[in-house]
Amino acid sequence: MSFALYMVGFLIFMAGVIWGASVAGVPTLYIGIGALIILGLGIFSAVSRTRSKDPS
């Protein structure tokens, strides 16, 4: 799976979580902090899953 495809799916997931938090009444500051944390985790996981393995 390509990095771009992985990140698009993760951004759609993150948008849903943000939308749900805003509907639930979570303060905007906490939504922003959570979004940054989720984005960082998404980048780390996308890089680790899509990078090619080094030949031995």
All heavy atoms as TSV, in Angstrom:
chain	resi	resn	atom	element	x	y	z
A	1	MET	N	N	0.849	-1.167	0.000
A	1	MET	CA	C	0.000	0.000	0.000
A	1	MET	C	C	0.900	1.238	0.000
A	1	MET	O	O	1.899	1.282	0.699
A	1	MET	CB	C	-0.909	-0.024	1.223
A	1	MET	CG	C	-1.859	1.128	1.248
A	1	MET	SD	S	-2.962	1.299	2.664
A	1	MET	CE	C	-3.279	-0.295	3.253
A	2	SER	N	N	0.523	2.253	-0.746
A	2	SER	CA	C	1.358	3.440	-0.837
A	2	SER	C	C	1.137	4.359	0.369
A	2	SER	O	O	0.091	4.319	1.028
A	2	SER	CB	C	1.067	4.198	-2.121
A	2	SER	OG	O	-0.194	4.820	-2.043
A	3	PHE	N	N	2.139	5.189	0.602
A	3	PHE	CA	C	2.091	6.133	1.723
A	3	PHE	C	C	0.923	7.105	1.560
A	3	PHE	O	O	0.206	7.381	2.523
A	3	PHE	CB	C	3.416	6.893	1.809
A	3	PHE	CG	C	3.461	7.914	2.905
A	3	PHE	CD1	C	3.720	7.519	4.201
A	3	PHE	CD2	C	3.247	9.254	2.641
A	3	PHE	CE1	C	3.758	8.448	5.227
A	3	PHE	CE2	C	3.283	10.183	3.654
A	3	PHE	CZ	C	3.545	9.785	4.951
A	4	ALA	N	N	0.725	7.612	0.352
A	4	ALA	CA	C	-0.339	8.594	0.113
A	4	ALA	C	C	-1.718	7.991	0.373
A	4	ALA	O	O	-2.578	8.630	1.001
A	4	ALA	CB	C	-0.248	9.125	-1.304
A	5	LEU	N	N	-1.926	6.766	-0.073
A	5	LEU	CA	C	-3.211	6.108	0.142
A	5	LEU	C	C	-3.452	5.864	1.631
A	5	LEU	O	O	-4.563	6.069	2.134
A	5	LEU	CB	C	-3.255	4.793	-0.633
A	5	LEU	CG	C	-4.557	4.016	-0.574
A	5	LEU	CD1	C	-5.680	4.839	-1.178
A	5	LEU	CD2	C	-4.408	2.709	-1.312
A	6	TYR	N	N	-2.425	5.459	2.330
A	6	TYR	CA	C	-2.529	5.233	3.771
A	6	TYR	C	C	-2.894	6.539	4.488
A	6	TYR	O	O	-3.749	6.565	5.354
A	6	TYR	CB	C	-1.208	4.683	4.301
A	6	TYR	CG	C	-1.291	4.098	5.686
A	6	TYR	CD1	C	-1.543	2.744	5.867
A	6	TYR	CD2	C	-1.117	4.886	6.811
A	6	TYR	CE1	C	-1.613	2.195	7.124
A	6	TYR	CE2	C	-1.192	4.343	8.079
A	6	TYR	CZ	C	-1.445	3.006	8.232
A	6	TYR	OH	O	-1.527	2.473	9.484
A	7	MET	N	N	-2.234	7.642	4.093
A	7	MET	CA	C	-2.488	8.920	4.749
A	7	MET	C	C	-3.872	9.470	4.419
A	7	MET	O	O	-4.517	10.071	5.280
A	7	MET	CB	C	-1.408	9.945	4.366
A	7	MET	CG	C	-0.094	9.724	5.080
A	7	MET	SD	S	-0.202	9.599	6.884
A	7	MET	CE	C	-0.831	11.210	7.310
A	8	VAL	N	N	-4.360	9.251	3.210
A	8	VAL	CA	C	-5.716	9.704	2.867
A	8	VAL	C	C	-6.737	8.988	3.738
A	8	VAL	O	O	-7.651	9.623	4.289
A	8	VAL	CB	C	-5.996	9.477	1.359
A	8	VAL	CG1	C	-7.473	9.623	1.046
A	8	VAL	CG2	C	-5.186	10.439	0.523
A	9	GLY	N	N	-6.596	7.697	3.884
A	9	GLY	CA	C	-7.504	6.952	4.756
A	9	GLY	C	C	-7.413	7.403	6.201
A	9	GLY	O	O	-8.423	7.525	6.896
A	10	PHE	N	N	-6.207	7.678	6.647
A	10	PHE	CA	C	-6.039	8.112	8.027
A	10	PHE	C	C	-6.619	9.504	8.242
A	10	PHE	O	O	-7.199	9.789	9.299
A	10	PHE	CB	C	-4.562	8.074	8.411
A	10	PHE	CG	C	-4.357	7.999	9.886
A	10	PHE	CD1	C	-4.395	6.790	10.540
A	10	PHE	CD2	C	-4.156	9.143	10.633
A	10	PHE	CE1	C	-4.235	6.707	11.908
A	10	PHE	CE2	C	-3.993	9.078	11.996
A	10	PHE	CZ	C	-4.029	7.858	12.642
A	11	LEU	N	N	-6.482	10.391	7.246
A	11	LEU	CA	C	-7.060	11.734	7.366
A	11	LEU	C	C	-8.586	11.686	7.384
A	11	LEU	O	O	-9.219	12.457	8.106
A	11	LEU	CB	C	-6.558	12.622	6.234
A	11	LEU	CG	C	-5.094	13.041	6.333
A	11	LEU	CD1	C	-4.685	13.805	5.085
A	11	LEU	CD2	C	-4.844	13.869	7.581
A	12	ILE	N	N	-9.174	10.760	6.632
A	12	ILE	CA	C	-10.628	10.589	6.683
A	12	ILE	C	C	-11.051	10.105	8.058
A	12	ILE	O	O	-12.036	10.591	8.636
A	12	ILE	CB	C	-11.094	9.629	5.573
A	12	ILE	CG1	C	-10.895	10.279	4.206
A	12	ILE	CG2	C	-12.550	9.207	5.774
A	12	ILE	CD1	C	-11.118	9.348	3.040
A	13	PHE	N	N	-10.312	9.164	8.620
A	13	PHE	CA	C	-10.582	8.698	9.988
A	13	PHE	C	C	-10.466	9.842	10.987
A	13	PHE	O	O	-11.328	10.018	11.849
A	13	PHE	CB	C	-9.609	7.570	10.349
A	13	PHE	CG	C	-9.584	7.237	11.809
A	13	PHE	CD1	C	-10.629	6.539	12.395
A	13	PHE	CD2	C	-8.524	7.629	12.614
A	13	PHE	CE1	C	-10.613	6.231	13.749
A	13	PHE	CE2	C	-8.507	7.332	13.960
A	13	PHE	CZ	C	-9.555	6.635	14.524
A	14	MET	N	N	-9.401	10.644	10.859
A	14	MET	CA	C	-9.179	11.760	11.785
A	14	MET	C	C	-10.293	12.802	11.663
A	14	MET	O	O	-10.743	13.354	12.674
A	14	MET	CB	C	-7.823	12.395	11.515
A	14	MET	CG	C	-7.420	13.403	12.559
A	14	MET	SD	S	-5.743	13.987	12.361
A	14	MET	CE	C	-5.996	15.225	11.132
A	15	ALA	N	N	-10.759	13.062	10.449
A	15	ALA	CA	C	-11.852	14.018	10.257
A	15	ALA	C	C	-13.119	13.538	10.956
A	15	ALA	O	O	-13.842	14.336	11.563
A	15	ALA	CB	C	-12.104	14.228	8.768
A	16	GLY	N	N	-13.379	12.244	10.892
A	16	GLY	CA	C	-14.547	11.703	11.591
A	16	GLY	C	C	-14.437	11.823	13.096
A	16	GLY	O	O	-15.413	12.153	13.781
A	17	VAL	N	N	-13.248	11.580	13.626
A	17	VAL	CA	C	-13.041	11.720	15.073
A	17	VAL	C	C	-13.206	13.179	15.495
A	17	VAL	O	O	-13.846	13.472	16.511
A	17	VAL	CB	C	-11.643	11.177	15.472
A	17	VAL	CG1	C	-11.317	11.524	16.909
A	17	VAL	CG2	C	-11.585	9.675	15.259
A	18	ILE	N	N	-12.668	14.104	14.710
A	18	ILE	CA	C	-12.798	15.530	15.026
A	18	ILE	C	C	-14.253	15.961	14.960
A	18	ILE	O	O	-14.736	16.686	15.834
A	18	ILE	CB	C	-11.921	16.363	14.071
A	18	ILE	CG1	C	-10.446	16.121	14.380
A	18	ILE	CG2	C	-12.255	17.847	14.170
A	18	ILE	CD1	C	-9.508	16.722	13.370
A	19	TRP	N	N	-14.952	15.521	13.929
A	19	TRP	CA	C	-16.367	15.876	13.800
A	19	TRP	C	C	-17.174	15.334	14.989
A	19	TRP	O	O	-17.999	16.037	15.562
A	19	TRP	CB	C	-16.919	15.336	12.489
A	19	TRP	CG	C	-18.375	15.607	12.308
A	19	TRP	CD1	C	-18.978	16.814	12.097
A	19	TRP	CD2	C	-19.422	14.651	12.358
A	19	TRP	NE1	N	-20.316	16.656	11.995
A	19	TRP	CE2	C	-20.629	15.331	12.150
A	19	TRP	CE3	C	-19.446	13.276	12.541
A	19	TRP	CZ2	C	-21.852	14.687	12.127
A	19	TRP	CZ3	C	-20.656	12.633	12.522
A	19	TRP	CH2	C	-21.851	13.338	12.320
A	20	GLY	N	N	-16.914	14.090	15.364
A	20	GLY	CA	C	-17.619	13.508	16.502
A	20	GLY	C	C	-17.322	14.237	17.799
A	20	GLY	O	O	-18.216	14.442	18.627
A	21	ALA	N	N	-16.073	14.661	17.980
A	21	ALA	CA	C	-15.720	15.394	19.202
A	21	ALA	C	C	-16.398	16.757	19.232
A	21	ALA	O	O	-16.842	17.204	20.287
A	21	ALA	CB	C	-14.203	15.549	19.289
A	22	SER	N	N	-16.490	17.417	18.078
A	22	SER	CA	C	-17.139	18.730	18.069
A	22	SER	C	C	-18.631	18.608	18.313
A	22	SER	O	O	-19.227	19.443	18.999
A	22	SER	CB	C	-16.866	19.456	16.753
A	22	SER	OG	O	-17.481	18.791	15.684
A	23	VAL	N	N	-19.258	17.558	17.791
A	23	VAL	CA	C	-20.687	17.332	18.042
A	23	VAL	C	C	-20.921	16.996	19.511
A	23	VAL	O	O	-21.931	17.395	20.095
A	23	VAL	CB	C	-21.221	16.212	17.112
A	23	VAL	CG1	C	-22.602	15.755	17.528
A	23	VAL	CG2	C	-21.224	16.683	15.672
A	24	ALA	N	N	-19.964	16.313	20.129
A	24	ALA	CA	C	-20.096	15.931	21.531
A	24	ALA	C	C	-19.843	17.102	22.475
A	24	ALA	O	O	-20.051	16.973	23.682
A	24	ALA	CB	C	-19.143	14.791	21.857
A	25	GLY	N	N	-19.348	18.236	21.942
A	25	GLY	CA	C	-19.152	19.412	22.779
A	25	GLY	C	C	-17.775	19.526	23.403
A	25	GLY	O	O	-17.603	20.251	24.388
A	26	VAL	N	N	-16.809	18.843	22.857
A	26	VAL	CA	C	-15.442	18.934	23.364
A	26	VAL	C	C	-14.880	20.299	22.989
A	26	VAL	O	O	-15.079	20.755	21.859
A	26	VAL	CB	C	-14.571	17.799	22.775
A	26	VAL	CG1	C	-13.133	17.920	23.224
A	26	VAL	CG2	C	-15.140	16.450	23.159
A	27	PRO	N	N	-14.196	20.991	23.910
A	27	PRO	CA	C	-13.634	22.303	23.592
A	27	PRO	C	C	-12.642	22.240	22.423
A	27	PRO	O	O	-11.934	21.247	22.223
A	27	PRO	CB	C	-12.908	22.715	24.872
A	27	PRO	CG	C	-13.577	21.932	25.951
A	27	PRO	CD	C	-13.998	20.644	25.318
A	28	THR	N	N	-12.610	23.326	21.647
A	28	THR	CA	C	-11.797	23.382	20.436
A	28	THR	C	C	-10.314	23.166	20.720
A	28	THR	O	O	-9.612	22.540	19.923
A	28	THR	CB	C	-11.994	24.747	19.747
A	28	THR	OG1	O	-13.391	24.986	19.582
A	28	THR	CG2	C	-11.330	24.781	18.389
A	29	LEU	N	N	-9.821	23.681	21.833
A	29	LEU	CA	C	-8.413	23.501	22.175
A	29	LEU	C	C	-8.071	22.022	22.315
A	29	LEU	O	O	-7.064	21.560	21.786
A	29	LEU	CB	C	-8.086	24.233	23.476
A	29	LEU	CG	C	-6.659	24.068	23.992
A	29	LEU	CD1	C	-5.674	24.727	23.027
A	29	LEU	CD2	C	-6.520	24.658	25.380
A	30	TYR	N	N	-8.914	21.270	22.981
A	30	TYR	CA	C	-8.663	19.843	23.162
A	30	TYR	C	C	-8.789	19.079	21.846
A	30	TYR	O	O	-8.065	18.108	21.617
A	30	TYR	CB	C	-9.598	19.250	24.202
A	30	TYR	CG	C	-9.391	19.821	25.586
A	30	TYR	CD1	C	-10.464	20.168	26.394
A	30	TYR	CD2	C	-8.109	20.043	26.074
A	30	TYR	CE1	C	-10.262	20.697	27.656
A	30	TYR	CE2	C	-7.906	20.574	27.335
A	30	TYR	CZ	C	-8.983	20.898	28.118
A	30	TYR	OH	O	-8.781	21.429	29.361
A	31	ILE	N	N	-9.699	19.511	20.984
A	31	ILE	CA	C	-9.822	18.882	19.670
A	31	ILE	C	C	-8.545	19.107	18.865
A	31	ILE	O	O	-8.029	18.187	18.222
A	31	ILE	CB	C	-11.049	19.423	18.916
A	31	ILE	CG1	C	-12.339	18.981	19.607
A	31	ILE	CG2	C	-11.048	18.945	17.464
A	31	ILE	CD1	C	-13.597	19.580	19.018
A	32	GLY	N	N	-8.004	20.326	18.914
A	32	GLY	CA	C	-6.766	20.622	18.194
A	32	GLY	C	C	-5.591	19.819	18.705
A	32	GLY	O	O	-4.792	19.286	17.918
A	33	ILE	N	N	-5.466	19.721	20.026
A	33	ILE	CA	C	-4.368	18.943	20.612
A	33	ILE	C	C	-4.510	17.468	20.234
A	33	ILE	O	O	-3.542	16.817	19.836
A	33	ILE	CB	C	-4.347	19.123	22.145
A	33	ILE	CG1	C	-3.943	20.554	22.493
A	33	ILE	CG2	C	-3.404	18.118	22.804
A	33	ILE	CD1	C	-4.122	20.914	23.948
A	34	GLY	N	N	-5.702	16.932	20.330
A	34	GLY	CA	C	-5.937	15.543	19.964
A	34	GLY	C	C	-5.681	15.282	18.494
A	34	GLY	O	O	-5.135	14.245	18.120
A	35	ALA	N	N	-6.055	16.245	17.645
A	35	ALA	CA	C	-5.836	16.086	16.209
A	35	ALA	C	C	-4.345	16.045	15.886
A	35	ALA	O	O	-3.911	15.254	15.051
A	35	ALA	CB	C	-6.511	17.215	15.445
A	36	LEU	N	N	-3.549	16.883	16.541
A	36	LEU	CA	C	-2.110	16.867	16.314
A	36	LEU	C	C	-1.484	15.549	16.763
A	36	LEU	O	O	-0.607	15.002	16.084
A	36	LEU	CB	C	-1.434	18.036	17.029
A	36	LEU	CG	C	-1.608	19.398	16.363
A	36	LEU	CD1	C	-0.982	20.490	17.225
A	36	LEU	CD2	C	-0.995	19.397	14.990
A	37	ILE	N	N	-1.938	15.034	17.886
A	37	ILE	CA	C	-1.423	13.761	18.387
A	37	ILE	C	C	-1.804	12.631	17.424
A	37	ILE	O	O	-0.968	11.795	17.061
A	37	ILE	CB	C	-1.944	13.481	19.812
A	37	ILE	CG1	C	-1.314	14.480	20.787
A	37	ILE	CG2	C	-1.657	12.037	20.233
A	37	ILE	CD1	C	-1.922	14.455	22.170
A	38	ILE	N	N	-3.066	12.608	16.989
A	38	ILE	CA	C	-3.517	11.571	16.062
A	38	ILE	C	C	-2.776	11.671	14.733
A	38	ILE	O	O	-2.387	10.659	14.139
A	38	ILE	CB	C	-5.045	11.662	15.856
A	38	ILE	CG1	C	-5.777	11.241	17.126
A	38	ILE	CG2	C	-5.493	10.794	14.689
A	38	ILE	CD1	C	-7.273	11.462	17.076
A	39	LEU	N	N	-2.545	12.900	14.250
A	39	LEU	CA	C	-1.812	13.084	12.997
A	39	LEU	C	C	-0.382	12.563	13.116
A	39	LEU	O	O	0.125	11.897	12.212
A	39	LEU	CB	C	-1.809	14.558	12.595
A	39	LEU	CG	C	-1.122	14.897	11.284
A	39	LEU	CD1	C	-1.846	14.221	10.122
A	39	LEU	CD2	C	-1.081	16.392	11.096
A	40	GLY	N	N	0.269	12.852	14.231
A	40	GLY	CA	C	1.627	12.342	14.446
A	40	GLY	C	C	1.664	10.825	14.472
A	40	GLY	O	O	2.537	10.202	13.855
A	41	LEU	N	N	0.713	10.221	15.156
A	41	LEU	CA	C	0.652	8.759	15.189
A	41	LEU	C	C	0.377	8.188	13.805
A	41	LEU	O	O	0.934	7.149	13.430
A	41	LEU	CB	C	-0.438	8.299	16.164
A	41	LEU	CG	C	-0.160	8.535	17.647
A	41	LEU	CD1	C	-1.392	8.205	18.476
A	41	LEU	CD2	C	1.023	7.723	18.096
A	42	GLY	N	N	-0.448	8.872	13.036
A	42	GLY	CA	C	-0.741	8.419	11.680
A	42	GLY	C	C	0.474	8.467	10.783
A	42	GLY	O	O	0.709	7.552	9.994
A	43	ILE	N	N	1.266	9.533	10.897
A	43	ILE	CA	C	2.481	9.643	10.082
A	43	ILE	C	C	3.477	8.558	10.472
A	43	ILE	O	O	4.066	7.903	9.611
A	43	ILE	CB	C	3.091	11.047	10.210
A	43	ILE	CG1	C	2.189	12.072	9.524
A	43	ILE	CG2	C	4.490	11.093	9.611
A	43	ILE	CD1	C	2.583	13.504	9.756
A	44	PHE	N	N	3.675	8.353	11.785
A	44	PHE	CA	C	4.593	7.311	12.234
A	44	PHE	C	C	4.160	5.936	11.741
A	44	PHE	O	O	4.976	5.146	11.260
A	44	PHE	CB	C	4.708	7.286	13.755
A	44	PHE	CG	C	5.539	8.395	14.320
A	44	PHE	CD1	C	5.152	9.023	15.494
A	44	PHE	CD2	C	6.690	8.820	13.701
A	44	PHE	CE1	C	5.909	10.048	16.032
A	44	PHE	CE2	C	7.463	9.837	14.226
A	44	PHE	CZ	C	7.068	10.463	15.395
A	45	SER	N	N	2.875	5.627	11.854
A	45	SER	CA	C	2.420	4.303	11.442
A	45	SER	C	C	2.459	4.155	9.918
A	45	SER	O	O	2.771	3.073	9.418
A	45	SER	CB	C	1.023	4.017	11.976
A	45	SER	OG	O	0.091	4.924	11.449
A	46	ALA	N	N	2.164	5.220	9.176
A	46	ALA	CA	C	2.218	5.145	7.715
A	46	ALA	C	C	3.643	4.917	7.230
A	46	ALA	O	O	3.875	4.119	6.325
A	46	ALA	CB	C	1.650	6.416	7.093
A	47	VAL	N	N	4.588	5.602	7.840
A	47	VAL	CA	C	5.987	5.428	7.442
A	47	VAL	C	C	6.459	4.016	7.767
A	47	VAL	O	O	7.122	3.368	6.966
A	47	VAL	CB	C	6.885	6.479	8.123
A	47	VAL	CG1	C	8.355	6.142	7.974
A	47	VAL	CG2	C	6.608	7.859	7.557
A	48	SER	N	N	6.101	3.526	8.945
A	48	SER	CA	C	6.576	2.196	9.337
A	48	SER	C	C	5.937	1.086	8.506
A	48	SER	O	O	6.579	0.074	8.233
A	48	SER	CB	C	6.318	1.954	10.819
A	48	SER	OG	O	4.932	1.848	11.071
A	49	ARG	N	N	4.706	1.263	8.061
A	49	ARG	CA	C	4.033	0.216	7.293
A	49	ARG	C	C	4.356	0.263	5.805
A	49	ARG	O	O	4.228	-0.750	5.126
A	49	ARG	CB	C	2.520	0.301	7.482
A	49	ARG	CG	C	2.096	-0.074	8.871
A	49	ARG	CD	C	0.583	-0.046	8.973
A	49	ARG	NE	N	0.147	-0.191	10.341
A	49	ARG	CZ	C	-0.121	-1.335	10.913
A	49	ARG	NH1	N	-0.003	-2.446	10.215
A	49	ARG	NH2	N	-0.521	-1.392	12.168
A	50	THR	N	N	4.737	1.424	5.285
A	50	THR	CA	C	4.929	1.533	3.841
A	50	THR	C	C	6.380	1.623	3.415
A	50	THR	O	O	6.667	1.550	2.226
A	50	THR	CB	C	4.185	2.757	3.275
A	50	THR	OG1	O	4.669	3.946	3.913
A	50	THR	CG2	C	2.697	2.626	3.493
A	51	ARG	N	N	7.308	1.769	4.344
A	51	ARG	CA	C	8.705	1.852	3.922
A	51	ARG	C	C	9.193	0.480	3.492
A	51	ARG	O	O	8.766	-0.542	4.013
A	51	ARG	CB	C	9.596	2.426	5.022
A	51	ARG	CG	C	9.913	1.484	6.123
A	51	ARG	CD	C	10.851	2.149	7.131
A	51	ARG	NE	N	11.445	1.136	7.961
A	51	ARG	CZ	C	12.692	0.718	7.849
A	51	ARG	NH1	N	13.492	1.268	6.973
A	51	ARG	NH2	N	13.164	-0.224	8.623
A	52	SER	N	N	10.096	0.479	2.526
A	52	SER	CA	C	10.604	-0.798	2.049
A	52	SER	C	C	11.654	-1.326	3.031
A	52	SER	O	O	12.403	-0.561	3.629
A	52	SER	CB	C	11.244	-0.632	0.661
A	52	SER	OG	O	12.279	0.322	0.707
A	53	LYS	N	N	11.672	-2.610	3.164
A	53	LYS	CA	C	12.614	-3.249	4.088
A	53	LYS	C	C	14.009	-3.230	3.504
A	53	LYS	O	O	14.199	-3.399	2.298
A	53	LYS	CB	C	12.192	-4.690	4.380
A	53	LYS	CG	C	10.792	-4.815	4.944
A	53	LYS	CD	C	10.696	-4.161	6.295
A	53	LYS	CE	C	9.297	-4.329	6.852
A	53	LYS	NZ	N	8.942	-3.353	7.816
A	54	ASP	N	N	14.999	-3.005	4.355
A	54	ASP	CA	C	16.389	-3.004	3.920
A	54	ASP	C	C	16.824	-4.423	3.614
A	54	ASP	O	O	16.546	-5.355	4.382
A	54	ASP	CB	C	17.290	-2.423	5.000
A	54	ASP	CG	C	17.006	-0.957	5.268
A	54	ASP	OD1	O	16.548	-0.277	4.327
A	54	ASP	OD2	O	17.234	-0.503	6.392
A	55	PRO	N	N	17.486	-4.646	2.486
A	55	PRO	CA	C	17.974	-5.997	2.186
A	55	PRO	C	C	19.096	-6.388	3.144
A	55	PRO	O	O	19.893	-5.558	3.536
A	55	PRO	CB	C	18.484	-5.906	0.752
A	55	PRO	CG	C	18.759	-4.452	0.540
A	55	PRO	CD	C	17.825	-3.696	1.441
A	56	SER	N	N	19.123	-7.642	3.514
A	56	SER	CA	C	20.152	-8.094	4.451
A	56	SER	C	C	21.437	-8.500	3.763
A	56	SER	O	O	21.534	-8.635	2.601
A	56	SER	CB	C	19.665	-9.220	5.326
A	56	SER	OG	O	18.867	-10.100	4.633
